[in-house]
Amino acid sequence: MSVALADHTFSFRAPAELAQRLKAAERTYVELAADARLAVHVSRELEIELQRRLRLTPKRRSSQGGMLRAVIEAFVTATEAASRDETLAEELRAFDADDRAGAAERAALLRGSAATRDV
């Protein structure tokens, strides 16, 4: 993969799918960053992921290409994680909204069970 920055091109070896994942992450990031809460979440994910990658592979810090690859991989991974987290949160909110009757029924059963239990 080659990435042009200003007047310099950095090259590094990367899995073939990284370029596709980067394009998808760029689109996803624009969507996530439009919401302040999600922008903070993706920023935290990026910071954690970048620190992890640089700590686990210190040799990457010694080359510009290695450092750039770590940043790109961290960005892609963090954006994918934040997107998955938001999708899961939406699904949980939808389940919670749909399960009001079930929650009420479970609470009534628990109250009834507690009332009949010998303590």
Secondary structure, 3 states (H helix, E strand, C coil): CEEEECCEEEECCCCCHHHHHHHHHHHHHHHHHCCHHHHHHHHHHHHHHHHHHHHHCHHHHHCHHHHHHHHHHHHHHHHHHHHHHHHHHHHHHHHHHHCHHHHHHHHHHHHHHHHHCCC
